[in-house]
């Protein structure tokens, strides 16, 4: 995986780095997630089963837990109940479920039990990061020290291009830009890295599902889709750096 640091780097409400506990029994997945979260400047610990997760939470006191629904010794709901029961010791912890279950009933069960959000496998790493940023912002647990305030608006802006991450809306010059889910994640990644040239490999790592195993030509295809929607009839913002990758810059 390509290393990457995504600005702005959020810090925990205690002034230190955001602490995230990743709980999953798939070693490849925990390694990938740990790498991406660490690249954000966050502190990460991992656990491979429920008992290890509860013990790690007590020692690590995470701001957020990325929790797989299915674990070898107990399901994620039981782990969640134990975390919530220890709230007096741990304080508030944001819990993001990872699940292969996509029925409405299962989603309602997880949220009702005290989960804060969920992503369905397979997922993109950028989606997990965005969900965690959103949870931490809404809980008042993430701060941008440069701004000296809680990062709560969920807005990204590059020139006249604006993305509302919470509403999942994009406008350019005030006009609504309709995007598919993948186009939205690709644009979000580029907007979080304005003026930085991102390679096809970096984009694949972050925007497509962690087990995609696809080829770089899919990036070219979706860049072309984005250009037709974001740049059509306007001064281009998405540029190709031949032999390197792509960059998003404000229109002059």
Phi, psi and omega in degrees: 000144179277135179284153186195139173240126187255117178280154351281151178275114180281147176240155180292162182292350176268005177092347178264180178298152173300134179251127182232131175257123179255121184241109179197147181265008174264106184302321181296320181292315180296325179295316180295312180297317180299319180297315182292317180293321177296323178295340175283353184090012181268155174271134186230136167234157182234157175216145185258352177210175186294315181298318178295324181295314181296317179295318180295322180297319180294324182278324189266332182051064185288154170283328182216151176235127171264112195238119176290141181291321184251118180234161186296324187256333179201159180277166183299331179297321179292319177300316180300316179299320179292323177294317180292325178294333180263020185298331178296328179274321187268338191077189180288135177233127175282131182241120177250114179282139165255126184211146172272354181273124183238015178284153179300320181299316180294320179297315180298320179301314181295317181290318180298325181288351178117005174288149183267329181194175180208154168232145183262132177289144352283153184225163174270150179295326179295325178294317179298315179300316181296319179296318179295316178302316181297316179299314182293321178297311184295329179277357182069026185256000180235135181229146172263103186297334179292327181269342179068029182211167173292132180278088192245357187273337178066022181254139171243138180221130173228109185060229180267011178263123185232134177239127172262104185293326182289314181276349183057046178240144179232135174229151170230122184059029180087349180269134181293136177246115181277124183232148171286171181301314182292319177299320179298314181294321178296314180294322178300316180298316179294322181288335176280355180225053183297143179067006177255131179282120181252129181285164177298323180295318178298318180294316178300317181302320191262330189262324180269162185301148187300336180250024185299310179062025184274187182252158188296341183296337178293330176294313179303318182297313183285331172298319179295321176300314181298318181300319181296331183264323184270320187258349185303123178072009182230170174295127185299141174248335182262120186237147175264130172255104191304129179080357182238301182167220186227152181218142175253126180225148176302143177291139180294000000 
